[in-house]
Amino acid sequence: MFYEAIYQPQNEDALSDKAKEFIGRLIAVQDGGQAKTSHGKSQVVYIASPNIGIIPNTDLENITSIPNTKWTVLSKLNSQN
């Protein structure tokens, strides 16, 4: 599935400089599955395009399913920055 969402990380301390560029912006994301947290629980994660790493769902706002064509355009737009 393809989605768009606003990137609002809860903790910016460990982010790469590239990831910091996308804070507050609409980004293209795909299903990433589930990742284990440090507490032994699972968390839903997404993969951003351009790749800035695996993003927990708690760092995304307004996650909306979009068609692949719109996702591709958004991904290319974000890759230019």
N, C-alpha and C positions, 0 to 999 in steps of 0.2 A: 504494500500500500504506500501511497505517496501523500505527504502532508506538507502544510506550511504552518509555521508557528513563530511566535516572537520569542527570541532568546533572552531570558532573564535569569542568569545563574544566581543561585542562593549564596554562593561563596566564590568570589573572584580571585582569591589569593593564589590558587594553584593553576590558574588558567594560563595558557600560552598567549603571547602577544597577538597572534593571529585570531584566537578565539575572542579576545577582548574587543577586537574590531567589530564583532557582530552583536555585541550586547545591545539590547533594545531594538534590534532590527528583525524584520521578517526573513526567515531562512527556510530553505527546502530541507525536509527531513524524511527519512524512510524508517520503517519498522526495524528495530535493532534486536528485538527479543527481550530477554530478561538477563540481568546481571546480578551477581551476589553482592550484597553490601557487607560492610565490616561487621555488622551485627548478625550475620548468618541468614539474613532474609533476602528475598528477591525484589528487584525493582525493575520496572519497565524502562527500557532505554531506546533511544533513537540514534540514527546515524545521520549527521548533517552533510550537506553538499553545498559548498566545498567542504572537504573533510577537515573538521576541527576537533574530531574525536567523538567518542560515544557520549551522548547527552542524556542524563536522567530525565524522566518526564516531569519531575518537579522543577526543572530549570527552563521549562517551556510554557508559554501562555498561549491560549487560544489555538490549540492544535486543531487543525481543520483538514479533512480529507480533500484532496484536489486531484484533477486529472493529470496524467503523466505529462501531457503537453505543457500545462501551466507549471508543473514542477520543474521541467527541463528549462523553461525560460527563467524561472526564479533562480535556479542553480547557476545558470550561465551568468546572470546578472550579478550574483554575489561573487562569482569567480573573478570578475573584472576588478574587484576592489582589493 
